Amino acid sequence: MCSSPPPAHLAPDARTALRDLGGEAASYSPLDFTLNGSHHENHSSSSSIDAEEVGGAGAPRIEAVVVPIVFSLVFFIGIIGNSLVITVLARNKKVKSSVTNILILNLSMADLAFLLLCVPFQATIYSLPEWIFGALLCKFVHYFFTVTMLVSIFTLVALSIDRYITVVHSRRSPCLRSQRNALLGMCVAWVLSLGVAGPVAQHQTYVTGYYEAPNSTFCWEIWEDEASKQTYTVAILVLGYLLPLVLITCCYMKVLCHLHNKIRVVSKKSERSKRKTTQTVLAVVAAFSLSWLPHHIITLWADFGTFPLTEASFAFRITSHCLAYGNSCVNPIIYAFLSENFRKAYREVFRCHFVHPMPTAVQARNCAVPMARAGNAKGAHSTTNM
């Protein structure tokens, strides 16, 4: 078996002690800038890089204040955005029969669960020197991070396939785009994600009695075999980034090509619609690829090379976290609020709810009509059509 050396910044005797804690071999990620390090880039429990290593003794830890503030902004914006999406779709009479709305609802629930159950704990990694939340949360938070990450990504793929079928294969669309298939897709996404994330929970370890900090507790992901760790990293890269990126790009490129070929002689209105669709497609692909690319670069760098402990690398690590977490804020903007139909449904839901808190039968019927119209717009079967 291959043995992965402990972090280079630890003294030889400390590295030996850590290897003894982790068994024959342990796997470490670039996030282990200090002792409080979770050895998996997906969800670090580490605090900031030691001031003596990058800024000299006594250097101020600006990130201990700035990063939690950024995470707080991501948290509140994501909570508000996803909650609004769920509220609008839940009150929409057509949501039960709308495939796109079911997928959007699943995406928002996964993002909301991630924001509520993971981000608050992750916000402490730059301000606390150790893991203070116990062994159960050590495993659960990091496991659930991977689960919700994969569910969100798989749902994005399902949405791209849904758009492809709707536009390119419109005649077969009623048969393929059924409520049953949408619910089945949701179940497959969750079950597959729960299974794929299993090794994270298995190897996430609550460590006490560490050599350099005997009175502290840490949450580390420790693997006994480096080759197994590398294999898992590549599997996550393929299943959680490369393959989804290819599928999303191919589906939306097919949609654009079909629209371009179908609309030869276009009116100004059709031209504006096609241009808006193109912009939305580019936003979808760019948001997904840019949000997760730095995260996977760092993971591969750590598992297959030597990640440098410098100010630049630390800034890159912080950026990768913010982009990955920020994806949960971007999703509701792209898939919901950029949709004219969704904005109409949003205005009707909240106008009816707040302006008429106890609507009469006529008012309730009037509130439902725009929702139904939005759900049955030409060329779409949901309030979130691109």
Backbone hydrogen bonds in HBPLUS format (Angstrom, degrees):
<---DONOR---> <-ACCEPTOR-->    atom                        ^
c    i                          cat <-CA-CA->   ^        H-A-AA   ^      H-
h    n   atom  resd res      DA  || num        DHA   H-A  angle D-A-AA Bond
n    s   type  num  typ     dist DA aas  dist angle  dist       angle   num
A0010-LEU N   A0007-PRO O   3.22 MM   3  5.89 168.2  2.23 118.6 122.3     1
A0014-ALA N   A0011-ALA O   2.95 MM   3  5.14 118.5  2.34 103.1 119.2     2
A0015-ARG N   A0011-ALA O   2.86 MM   4  6.17 155.1  1.92 158.5 166.9     3
A0016-THR N   A0012-PRO O   2.97 MM   4  6.22 152.4  2.05 145.7 153.0     4
A0017-ALA N   A0013-ASP O   3.05 MM   4  6.29 155.5  2.11 141.8 147.9     5
A0018-LEU N   A0014-ALA O   2.92 MM   4  6.19 154.7  1.99 148.8 155.7     6
A0019-ARG N   A0015-ARG O   2.93 MM   4  6.17 154.6  2.00 146.5 153.2     7
A0020-ASP N   A0016-THR O   2.98 MM   4  6.27 149.1  2.08 143.7 152.5     8
A0021-LEU N   A0017-ALA O   3.03 MM   4  6.37 143.4  2.17 140.8 150.6     9
A0021-LEU N   A0018-LEU O   3.09 MM   3  4.99 119.1  2.47  90.8 105.9    10
A0022-GLY N   A0018-LEU O   2.99 MM   4  6.27 149.6  2.08 146.7 154.8    11
A0023-GLY N   A0019-ARG O   3.04 MM   4  6.04 116.4  2.46 143.1 155.6    12
A0032-ASP N   A0029-SER O   3.24 MM   3  6.05 171.7  2.25 124.5 125.1    13
A0033-PHE N   A0031-LEU O   2.81 MM   2  5.58 136.5  2.00 104.8  92.6    14
A0037-GLY N   A0035-LEU O   2.72 MM   2  5.54 131.1  1.95 113.8  97.7    15
A0047-SER N   A0036-ASN O   2.98 MM  11  5.68 110.3  2.48 124.7 142.8    16
A0043-HIS N   A0040-HIS O   3.18 MM   3  6.11 150.1  2.28 125.2 129.5    17
A0053-GLU N   A0050-ASP O   2.87 MM   3  5.39 148.1  1.97 114.3 124.0    18
A0055-GLY N   A0051-ALA O   2.86 MM   4  5.21 150.9  1.94 140.6 149.5    19
A0056-GLY N   A0051-ALA O   2.89 MM   5  5.84 104.7  2.47 153.5 154.9    20
A0059-ALA N   A0056-GLY O   3.21 MM   3  5.69 153.5  2.29 138.0 134.8    21
A0064-ALA N   A0061-ARG O   3.12 MM   3  5.56 145.7  2.24 106.7 115.9    22
A0065-VAL N   A0062-ILE O   2.98 MM   3  5.66 159.0  2.02 119.1 125.3    23
A0066-VAL N   A0062-ILE O   2.95 MM   4  6.11 173.5  1.95 159.1 159.8    24
A0067-VAL N   A0063-GLU O   3.07 MM   4  5.17 147.0  2.18 120.1 130.1    25
A0069-ILE N   A0065-VAL O   3.35 MM   4  6.49 148.6  2.46 139.1 147.6    26
A0069-ILE N   A0066-VAL O   3.09 MM   3  5.20 119.0  2.48  97.6 113.1    27
A0070-VAL N   A0066-VAL O   2.98 MM   4  6.33 156.7  2.03 154.6 161.3    28
A0071-PHE N   A0067-VAL O   2.87 MM   4  6.14 165.9  1.89 159.9 163.9    29
A0072-SER N   A0068-PRO O   2.84 MM   4  5.97 144.3  1.96 137.5 147.6    30
A0073-LEU N   A0069-ILE O   3.00 MM   4  6.34 151.5  2.08 147.8 154.6    31
A0074-VAL N   A0070-VAL O   2.97 MM   4  6.32 162.5  2.00 153.0 157.7    32
A0075-PHE N   A0071-PHE O   2.81 MM   4  5.99 155.0  1.87 145.0 152.7    33
A0076-PHE N   A0072-SER O   2.94 MM   4  6.19 170.3  1.95 156.9 156.7    34
A0077-ILE N   A0073-LEU O   2.94 MM   4  5.96 167.4  1.95 153.8 158.0    35
A0078-GLY N   A0074-VAL O   2.90 MM   4  5.79 158.2  1.95 142.7 149.8    36
A0079-ILE N   A0075-PHE O   2.87 MM   4  5.99 155.9  1.93 147.4 154.7    37
A0080-ILE N   A0076-PHE O   3.01 MM   4  6.10 167.7  2.03 147.0 150.2    38
A0081-GLY N   A0077-ILE O   2.92 MM   4  6.03 170.7  1.93 151.6 154.7    39
A0082-ASN N   A0078-GLY O   2.95 MM   4  5.91 169.6  1.96 149.0 152.2    40
A0083-SER N   A0079-ILE O   2.95 MM   4  5.82 150.8  2.04 140.2 149.1    41
A0084-LEU N   A0080-ILE O   2.97 MM   4  6.10 156.1  2.03 149.4 155.2    42
A0085-VAL N   A0081-GLY O   3.11 MM   4  6.39 157.9  2.17 146.6 152.6    43
A0086-ILE N   A0082-ASN O   2.98 MM   4  6.18 165.1  2.00 148.9 152.5    44
A0087-THR N   A0083-SER O   2.90 MM   4  6.04 158.5  1.94 146.7 153.1    45
A0088-VAL N   A0084-LEU O   2.94 MM   4  6.11 169.3  1.96 154.1 156.3    46
A0089-LEU N   A0085-VAL O   2.99 MM   4  6.14 170.2  2.00 154.1 157.2    47
A0090-ALA N   A0086-ILE O   2.84 MM   4  5.81 154.1  1.90 145.5 153.4    48
A0091-ARG N   A0087-THR O   3.12 MM   4  6.23 143.2  2.26 142.8 151.1    49
A0092-ASN N   A0089-LEU O   3.17 MM   3  4.98 152.3  2.25  96.3 104.7    50
A0095-VAL N   A0092-ASN O   3.18 MM   3  5.50 166.4  2.20 112.8 117.0    51
A0097-SER N   A0094-LYS O   3.08 MM   3  5.65 146.9  2.19 114.6 123.4    52
A0098-SER N   A0095-VAL O   3.35 MM   3  5.01 158.1  2.40  95.4 101.8    53
A0102-ILE N   A0098-SER O   3.09 MM   4  6.26 151.6  2.17 143.6 151.1    54
A0103-LEU N   A0099-VAL O   3.09 MM   4  6.41 158.0  2.14 152.5 157.9    55
A0104-ILE N   A0100-THR O   2.85 MM   4  6.10 159.8  1.89 152.5 158.8    56
A0105-LEU N   A0101-ASN O   2.83 MM   4  5.92 155.8  1.89 144.7 151.5    57
A0106-ASN N   A0102-ILE O   2.99 MM   4  6.24 152.6  2.06 142.6 149.7    58
A0107-LEU N   A0103-LEU O   2.90 MM   4  6.15 156.6  1.95 149.0 155.4    59
A0108-SER N   A0104-ILE O   2.93 MM   4  6.17 162.6  1.96 152.2 156.2    60
A0109-MET N   A0105-LEU O   2.96 MM   4  6.14 154.2  2.03 146.2 153.4    61
A0110-ALA N   A0106-ASN O   2.99 MM   4  6.18 158.2  2.04 147.7 153.2    62
A0111-ASP N   A0107-LEU O   2.97 MM   4  6.20 164.9  1.99 151.2 155.6    63
A0112-LEU N   A0108-SER O   2.81 MM   4  5.88 155.0  1.88 143.2 150.9    64
A0113-ALA N   A0109-MET O   2.90 MM   4  6.00 158.3  1.95 144.6 150.4    65
A0114-PHE N   A0110-ALA O   2.98 MM   4  6.19 156.2  2.04 146.0 152.6    66
A0115-LEU N   A0111-ASP O   2.95 MM   4  6.18 160.8  1.99 148.5 153.5    67
A0116-LEU N   A0112-LEU O   2.96 MM   4  6.13 158.0  2.01 150.3 155.9    68
A0117-LEU N   A0113-ALA O   2.92 MM   4  5.85 163.0  1.94 149.6 154.4    69
A0118-CYS N   A0114-PHE O   2.91 MM   4  5.29 141.5  2.06 140.7 145.9    70
A0119-VAL N   A0114-PHE O   3.38 MM   5  6.81 152.8  2.46 149.7 156.8    71
A0121-PHE N   A0118-CYS O   3.09 MM   3  5.60 126.5  2.39 112.8 125.4    72
A0122-GLN N   A0118-CYS O   3.01 MM   4  6.27 156.7  2.07 151.4 158.8    73
A0123-ALA N   A0119-VAL O   2.86 MM   4  6.01 141.3  2.01 155.6 164.8    74
A0124-THR N   A0121-PHE O   3.19 MM   3  5.66 156.3  2.25 108.7 115.6    75
A0125-ILE N   A0122-GLN O   3.15 MM   3  5.52 165.2  2.17 113.1 117.7    76
A0127-SER N   A0124-THR O   3.12 MM   3  5.22 151.7  2.21 104.0 112.7    77
A0128-LEU N   A0124-THR O   2.94 MM   4  5.69 148.0  2.05 162.4 161.5    78
A0131-TRP N   A0217-THR O   2.91 MM  86  5.67 148.9  2.01 141.9 146.4    79
A0138-CYS N   A0134-GLY O   3.14 MM   4  6.17 138.7  2.32 136.0 147.9    80
A0139-LYS N   A0135-ALA O   3.27 MM   4  6.59 152.9  2.34 148.6 152.0    81
A0140-PHE N   A0136-LEU O   2.91 MM   4  6.13 171.9  1.91 153.4 156.2    82
A0141-VAL N   A0137-LEU O   2.92 MM   4  5.47 160.9  1.96 135.9 141.7    83
A0143-TYR N   A0139-LYS O   2.97 MM   4  5.95 153.5  2.04 147.6 156.0    84
A0144-PHE N   A0140-PHE O   2.74 MM   4  5.78 168.4  1.76 157.8 161.4    85
A0145-PHE N   A0141-VAL O   2.97 MM   4  6.05 140.0  2.14 137.4 147.9    86
A0146-THR N   A0142-HIS O   3.43 MM   4  6.65 161.7  2.47 140.3 142.6    87
A0147-VAL N   A0143-TYR O   3.04 MM   4  6.36 158.3  2.09 148.3 155.0    88
A0148-THR N   A0144-PHE O   2.95 MM   4  6.03 178.5  1.95 151.5 152.0    89
A0149-MET N   A0145-PHE O   2.96 MM   4  6.03 153.0  2.03 145.9 154.4    90
A0150-LEU N   A0146-THR O   3.01 MM   4  6.14 163.9  2.03 150.0 153.1    91
A0151-VAL N   A0147-VAL O   2.89 MM   4  6.15 162.2  1.93 154.6 160.3    92
A0152-SER N   A0148-THR O   2.95 MM   4  5.96 162.8  1.98 144.3 149.0    93
A0153-ILE N   A0149-MET O   3.06 MM   4  6.29 159.2  2.10 144.9 150.7    94
A0154-PHE N   A0150-LEU O   2.79 MM   4  5.95 168.8  1.80 157.2 160.3    95
A0155-THR N   A0151-VAL O   2.94 MM   4  6.02 149.2  2.03 144.0 152.4    96
A0156-LEU N   A0152-SER O   3.03 MM   4  6.30 146.5  2.15 142.4 151.2    97
A0157-VAL N   A0153-ILE O   3.10 MM   4  6.46 150.2  2.19 147.2 154.9    98
A0158-ALA N   A0154-PHE O   2.97 MM   4  6.29 155.3  2.04 142.6 149.5    99
A0159-LEU N   A0155-THR O   2.88 MM   4  6.14 151.7  1.96 148.0 155.3   100
A0160-SER N   A0156-LEU O   3.09 MM   4  6.36 151.6  2.18 142.4 149.3   101
A0161-ILE N   A0157-VAL O   2.97 MM   4  6.30 156.8  2.03 152.6 159.1   102
A0162-ASP N   A0158-ALA O   2.85 MM   4  6.04 152.1  1.93 144.5 153.0   103
A0163-ARG N   A0159-LEU O   2.97 MM   4  6.24 155.9  2.03 146.9 152.1   104
A0164-TYR N   A0160-SER O   2.99 MM   4  6.18 154.0  2.06 142.5 150.0   105
A0165-ILE N   A0161-ILE O   2.93 MM   4  6.18 163.4  1.96 154.5 157.5   106
A0166-THR N   A0162-ASP O   3.00 MM   4  6.13 161.4  2.04 147.0 152.6   107
A0167-VAL N   A0163-ARG O   3.03 MM   4  6.14 162.0  2.07 150.5 154.0   108
A0168-VAL N   A0164-TYR O   2.86 MM   4  5.62 153.2  1.93 148.5 156.2   109
A0169-HIS N   A0165-ILE O   3.08 MM   4  4.86 136.4  2.28 114.1 126.8   110
A0173-SER N   A0169-HIS O   3.01 MM   4  6.01 117.0  2.42 141.2 158.4   111
A0175-CYS N   A0172-ARG O   3.15 MM   3  5.66 128.7  2.42 111.5 123.6   112
A0176-LEU N   A0172-ARG O   3.14 MM   4  6.37 164.0  2.16 158.6 163.7   113
A0177-ARG N   A0173-SER O   2.75 MM   4  5.50 166.7  1.77 159.0 163.1   114
A0182-ALA N   A0178-SER O   3.05 MM   4  6.33 154.2  2.12 148.4 155.9   115
A0183-LEU N   A0179-GLN O   2.96 MM   4  6.18 165.6  1.98 155.0 158.0   116
A0184-LEU N   A0180-ARG O   2.90 MM   4  6.05 152.0  1.98 143.6 152.4   117
A0185-GLY N   A0181-ASN O   2.85 MM   4  6.02 151.1  1.93 140.9 148.7   118
A0186-MET N   A0182-ALA O   2.99 MM   4  6.33 150.9  2.08 145.2 152.9   119
A0187-CYS N   A0183-LEU O   3.04 MM   4  6.32 161.8  2.07 148.8 152.7   120
A0188-VAL N   A0184-LEU O   2.94 MM   4  6.18 160.8  1.98 151.6 156.9   121
A0189-ALA N   A0185-GLY O   2.97 MM   4  6.15 158.6  2.02 147.5 153.1   122
A0190-TRP N   A0186-MET O   3.10 MM   4  6.40 160.9  2.14 152.8 156.9   123
A0191-VAL N   A0187-CYS O   2.90 MM   4  6.04 171.0  1.90 156.8 159.8   124
A0192-LEU N   A0188-VAL O   2.88 MM   4  5.82 166.1  1.90 149.4 154.1   125
A0193-SER N   A0189-ALA O   3.04 MM   4  6.02 154.0  2.11 137.1 144.8   126
A0194-LEU N   A0190-TRP O   2.87 MM   4  6.03 160.6  1.91 150.7 155.9   127
A0195-GLY N   A0191-VAL O   3.06 MM   4  6.26 151.8  2.15 145.7 153.0   128
A0196-VAL N   A0192-LEU O   2.89 MM   4  6.06 168.7  1.91 154.0 157.3   129
A0197-ALA N   A0193-SER O   3.02 MM   4  6.00 156.1  2.07 148.0 153.6   130
A0198-GLY N   A0195-GLY O   3.12 MM   3  5.28 158.4  2.17 106.6 113.3   131
A0200-VAL N   A0197-ALA O   3.00 MM   3  5.63 141.6  2.15 119.4 129.7   132
A0202-GLN N   A0198-GLY O   3.07 MM   4  6.33 155.4  2.13 151.4 159.1   133
A0203-HIS N   A0199-PRO O   2.99 MM   4  6.03 152.7  2.07 145.2 149.7   134
A0204-GLN N   A0200-VAL O   2.90 MM   4  5.82 127.1  2.18 144.6 157.3   135
A0222-ILE N   A0203-HIS O   2.94 MM  19  5.46 146.5  2.05 157.4 146.9   136
A0205-THR N   A0220-TRP O   2.53 MM  15  5.22 173.2  1.54 162.4 164.9   137
A0220-TRP N   A0205-THR O   2.89 MM  15  5.22 153.0  1.97 161.0 157.2   138
A0207-VAL N   A0218-PHE O   2.77 MM  11  5.05 158.2  1.82 148.8 154.1   139
A0218-PHE N   A0207-VAL O   2.87 MM  11  5.05 157.2  1.92 145.2 152.4   140
A0213-ALA N   A0210-TYR O   3.09 MM   3  5.25 138.1  2.27 103.8 116.2   141
A0216-SER N   A0213-ALA O   3.13 MM   3  5.47 167.8  2.15 120.0 121.4   142
A0229-LYS N   A0225-ASP O   3.23 MM   4  6.57 155.7  2.30 147.1 153.8   143
A0230-GLN N   A0226-GLU O   2.94 MM   4  6.23 159.8  1.98 154.2 159.2   144
A0231-THR N   A0227-ALA O   2.94 MM   4  6.13 153.9  2.01 143.9 151.2   145
A0232-TYR N   A0228-SER O   2.99 MM   4  6.22 156.6  2.05 147.1 152.8   146
A0233-THR N   A0229-LYS O   2.95 MM   4  6.21 154.2  2.02 147.5 155.0   147
A0234-VAL N   A0230-GLN O   3.01 MM   4  6.27 159.9  2.05 149.7 154.0   148
A0235-ALA N   A0231-THR O   2.97 MM   4  6.19 153.8  2.04 144.2 152.0   149
A0236-ILE N   A0232-TYR O   2.93 MM   4  6.19 159.2  1.98 152.4 156.7   150
A0237-LEU N   A0233-THR O   2.99 MM   4  6.20 155.1  2.05 144.3 151.7   151
A0238-VAL N   A0234-VAL O   2.92 MM   4  6.18 158.2  1.97 151.7 156.5   152
A0239-LEU N   A0235-ALA O   2.85 MM   4  5.96 172.3  1.86 157.2 158.2   153
A0240-GLY N   A0236-ILE O   2.70 MM   4  5.21 148.2  1.80 136.5 146.6   154
A0241-TYR N   A0237-LEU O   3.05 MM   4  5.29 119.4  2.43 125.2 131.8   155
A0242-LEU N   A0237-LEU O   2.94 MM   5  6.29 161.8  1.98 157.5 161.2   156
A0243-LEU N   A0238-VAL O   2.94 MM   5  5.57 161.5  1.97 146.1 152.2   157
A0245-LEU N   A0241-TYR O   2.84 MM   4  5.83 156.6  1.89 150.0 157.5   158
A0246-VAL N   A0242-LEU O   2.98 MM   4  6.22 157.5  2.03 152.1 157.8   159
A0247-LEU N   A0243-LEU O   3.00 MM   4  6.22 168.3  2.01 157.4 160.3   160
A0248-ILE N   A0244-PRO O   2.83 MM   4  5.93 169.6  1.84 155.6 158.9   161
A0249-THR N   A0245-LEU O   2.97 MM   4  5.98 164.5  2.00 144.6 149.5   162
A0250-CYS N   A0246-VAL O   2.90 MM   4  6.00 166.3  1.92 151.2 155.5   163
A0251-CYS N   A0247-LEU O   2.96 MM   4  6.04 168.0  1.97 151.8 155.4   164
A0252-TYR N   A0248-ILE O   3.11 MM   4  6.24 169.7  2.12 151.2 154.0   165
A0253-MET N   A0249-THR O   2.90 MM   4  5.98 150.1  1.99 147.8 156.6   166
A0254-LYS N   A0250-CYS O   2.95 MM   4  6.11 153.7  2.02 147.7 154.4   167
A0255-VAL N   A0251-CYS O   3.04 MM   4  6.34 148.5  2.15 140.9 149.8   168
A0256-LEU N   A0252-TYR O   2.99 MM   4  6.24 160.5  2.03 145.4 149.6   169
A0257-CYS N   A0253-MET O   2.91 MM   4  6.12 162.6  1.94 149.0 154.0   170
A0258-HIS N   A0254-LYS O   2.92 MM   4  6.02 158.1  1.97 145.7 151.9   171
A0259-LEU N   A0255-VAL O   2.99 MM   4  6.21 162.9  2.01 151.5 155.9   172
A0260-HIS N   A0256-LEU O   2.92 MM   4  6.08 155.4  1.99 147.5 154.6   173
A0261-ASN N   A0257-CYS O   2.97 MM   4  6.14 159.6  2.01 149.8 154.5   174
A0262-LYS N   A0258-HIS O   2.90 MM   4  5.94 149.1  2.00 146.2 155.2   175
A0263-ILE N   A0259-LEU O   3.10 MM   4  6.03 160.9  2.13 144.5 148.4   176
A0271-GLU N   A0267-SER O   2.90 MM   4  6.09 155.5  1.96 149.9 157.1   177
A0272-ARG N   A0268-LYS O   2.94 MM   4  6.15 156.7  2.00 145.8 151.6   178
A0273-SER N   A0269-LYS O   2.97 MM   4  6.19 154.4  2.04 143.3 150.8   179
A0274-LYS N   A0270-SER O   2.88 MM   4  6.11 157.8  1.93 148.4 154.0   180
A0275-ARG N   A0271-GLU O   2.94 MM   4  6.10 156.5  2.00 146.7 153.4   181
A0276-LYS N   A0272-ARG O   2.90 MM   4  6.09 154.8  1.97 146.4 153.2   182
A0277-THR N   A0273-SER O   2.97 MM   4  6.19 154.3  2.04 145.4 152.4   183
A0278-THR N   A0274-LYS O   2.96 MM   4  6.21 156.8  2.02 145.9 152.0   184
A0279-GLN N   A0275-ARG O   3.00 MM   4  6.26 157.6  2.05 146.6 152.4   185
A0280-THR N   A0276-LYS O   2.96 MM   4  6.20 156.0  2.01 147.6 154.1   186
A0281-VAL N   A0277-THR O   2.92 MM   4  6.15 159.3  1.96 151.3 156.9   187
A0282-LEU N   A0278-THR O   2.98 MM   4  6.20 164.9  2.00 152.3 156.1   188
A0283-ALA N   A0279-GLN O   2.96 MM   4  6.13 151.5  2.04 142.8 151.0   189
A0284-VAL N   A0280-THR O   2.91 MM   4  6.18 153.0  1.98 148.9 155.9   190
A0285-VAL N   A0281-VAL O   3.06 MM   4  6.35 170.9  2.07 160.1 160.0   191
A0286-ALA N   A0282-LEU O   2.91 MM   4  5.91 164.6  1.94 148.1 153.4   192
A0287-ALA N   A0283-ALA O   2.89 MM   4  5.79 161.4  1.92 143.2 149.1   193
A0288-PHE N   A0284-VAL O   3.14 MM   4  6.26 164.9  2.16 148.1 152.1   194
A0289-SER N   A0285-VAL O   3.00 MM   4  6.10 173.8  2.00 154.8 156.7   195
A0290-LEU N   A0286-ALA O   2.90 MM   4  5.79 166.1  1.92 150.6 155.3   196
A0291-SER N   A0287-ALA O   3.06 MM   4  5.79 147.5  2.17 134.8 143.5   197
A0292-TRP N   A0288-PHE O   3.40 MM   4  6.49 155.6  2.47 147.3 151.1   198
A0293-LEU N   A0289-SER O   3.02 MM   4  5.78 139.0  2.19 144.2 153.8   199
A0296-HIS N   A0292-TRP O   3.18 MM   4  6.47 158.0  2.23 154.0 158.8   200
A0297-ILE N   A0293-LEU O   2.96 MM   4  6.19 153.7  2.03 155.6 164.0   201
A0298-ILE N   A0294-PRO O   3.03 MM   4  6.24 165.3  2.05 154.1 156.0   202
A0299-THR N   A0295-HIS O   3.14 MM   4  6.37 158.3  2.19 142.7 148.9   203
A0300-LEU N   A0296-HIS O   2.98 MM   4  6.09 169.5  1.99 150.5 152.9   204
A0301-TRP N   A0297-ILE O   2.89 MM   4  5.97 159.5  1.93 148.0 154.7   205
A0302-ALA N   A0298-ILE O   2.92 MM   4  6.05 153.8  1.98 148.0 154.1   206
A0303-ASP N   A0299-THR O   3.03 MM   4  6.20 161.3  2.06 150.2 155.1   207
A0304-PHE N   A0300-LEU O   2.88 MM   4  5.74 150.2  1.97 151.3 157.2   208
A0305-GLY N   A0301-TRP O   2.99 MM   4  5.14 119.3  2.37 128.0 135.2   209
A0314-PHE N   A0310-THR O   2.96 MM   4  6.11 151.1  2.05 143.8 152.2   210
A0315-ALA N   A0311-GLU O   2.93 MM   4  6.15 154.2  2.00 146.3 152.9   211
A0316-PHE N   A0312-ALA O   2.95 MM   4  6.19 150.7  2.04 144.1 152.5   212
A0317-ARG N   A0313-SER O   2.90 MM   4  6.13 148.1  2.01 140.5 149.1   213
A0318-ILE N   A0314-PHE O   2.99 MM   4  6.30 157.6  2.04 148.3 153.5   214
A0319-THR N   A0315-ALA O   2.94 MM   4  6.16 159.3  1.99 146.4 152.3   215
A0320-SER N   A0316-PHE O   2.93 MM   4  6.16 153.6  2.00 145.1 152.0   216
A0321-HIS N   A0317-ARG O   3.11 MM   4  6.42 153.1  2.18 147.1 153.7   217
A0322-CYS N   A0318-ILE O   2.98 MM   4  6.30 166.9  2.00 155.5 158.5   218
A0323-LEU N   A0319-THR O   2.93 MM   4  6.11 161.3  1.97 153.5 158.3   219
A0324-ALA N   A0320-SER O   3.02 MM   4  6.10 163.6  2.05 145.0 149.8   220
A0325-TYR N   A0321-HIS O   2.90 MM   4  6.05 170.1  1.91 158.0 160.9   221
A0326-GLY N   A0322-CYS O   2.78 MM   4  5.70 148.2  1.88 137.8 148.1   222
A0327-ASN N   A0323-LEU O   3.16 MM   4  6.31 124.7  2.48 138.2 149.0   223
A0327-ASN N   A0324-ALA O   3.36 MM   3  5.46 147.1  2.47  96.8 105.6   224
A0328-SER N   A0325-TYR O   3.18 MM   3  5.96 154.6  2.25 118.2 123.3   225
A0329-CYS N   A0326-GLY O   2.88 MM   3  5.20 146.6  1.99 107.1 117.6   226
A0330-VAL N   A0326-GLY O   3.07 MM   4  6.42 148.1  2.18 148.4 158.1   227
A0331-ASN N   A0327-ASN O   3.11 MM   4  6.17 158.4  2.16 148.6 151.9   228
A0333-ILE N   A0330-VAL O   3.01 MM   3  5.24 122.4  2.35 104.5 119.9   229
A0334-ILE N   A0330-VAL O   2.99 MM   4  6.26 163.2  2.02 165.7 170.4   230
A0335-TYR N   A0331-ASN O   2.94 MM   4  5.95 172.1  1.95 164.5 165.6   231
A0336-ALA N   A0332-PRO O   3.04 MM   4  5.23 129.9  2.30 123.4 131.7   232
A0337-PHE N   A0332-PRO O   3.09 MM   5  6.53 160.5  2.13 152.9 158.0   233
A0338-LEU N   A0333-ILE O   3.00 MM   5  6.06 125.0  2.31 155.6 166.0   234
A0339-SER N   A0336-ALA O   2.97 MM   3  5.43 155.1  2.03 113.1 121.3   235
A0343-ARG N   A0339-SER O   3.02 MM   4  6.32 159.7  2.06 150.1 155.5   236
A0344-LYS N   A0340-GLU O   3.04 MM   4  6.29 153.1  2.11 147.8 154.7   237
A0345-ALA N   A0341-ASN O   3.01 MM   4  6.28 161.1  2.04 146.8 151.9   238
A0346-TYR N   A0342-PHE O   2.73 MM   4  5.98 155.9  1.79 153.4 160.9   239
A0347-ARG N   A0343-ARG O   2.98 MM   4  6.18 163.3  2.01 146.9 150.3   240
A0348-GLU N   A0344-LYS O   3.01 MM   4  6.25 158.1  2.06 149.7 155.8   241
A0349-VAL N   A0345-ALA O   2.91 MM   4  6.06 161.7  1.94 151.2 156.1   242
A0350-PHE N   A0346-TYR O   3.12 MM   4  6.30 175.5  2.12 157.7 158.0   243
A0351-ARG N   A0347-ARG O   2.85 MM   4  5.74 143.6  1.98 138.3 149.3   244
A0352-CYS N   A0348-GLU O   2.94 MM   4  5.89 161.6  1.97 142.7 147.9   245
A0353-HIS N   A0349-VAL O   2.95 MM   4  6.03 142.4  2.09 135.8 147.2   246
A0354-PHE N   A0350-PHE O   2.94 MM   4  5.79 164.9  1.96 138.8 142.7   247
A0355-VAL N   A0351-ARG O   2.90 MM   4  5.33 145.0  2.02 131.1 142.5   248
A0364-ALA N   A0360-THR O   2.85 MM   4  6.05 161.2  1.89 155.0 160.3   249
A0365-ARG N   A0361-ALA O   3.00 MM   4  6.15 151.1  2.08 139.1 147.0   250
A0366-ASN N   A0362-VAL O   2.93 MM   4  6.19 152.1  2.00 145.4 153.3   251
A0367-CYS N   A0363-GLN O   2.92 MM   4  6.17 147.3  2.03 146.2 155.1   252
A0368-ALA N   A0364-ALA O   3.08 MM   4  6.29 142.8  2.23 139.9 149.4   253
A0369-VAL N   A0365-ARG O   3.12 MM   4  6.33 140.4  2.28 145.1 154.6   254
A0372-ALA N   A0368-ALA O   3.00 MM   4  6.27 155.0  2.07 152.9 160.0   255
A0373-ARG N   A0369-VAL O   2.91 MM   4  6.20 157.4  1.96 154.5 161.4   256
A0374-ALA N   A0370-PRO O   2.84 MM   4  6.02 156.6  1.90 145.3 151.7   257
A0375-GLY N   A0371-MET O   2.95 MM   4  6.16 148.7  2.05 142.3 150.9   258
A0376-ASN N   A0372-ALA O   3.00 MM   4  6.17 127.9  2.28 139.5 152.6   259
A0376-ASN N   A0373-ARG O   3.19 MM   3  5.15 136.7  2.39  93.9 105.7   260
A0380-ALA N   A0377-ALA O   3.01 MM   3  5.47 154.5  2.08 140.0 137.5   261
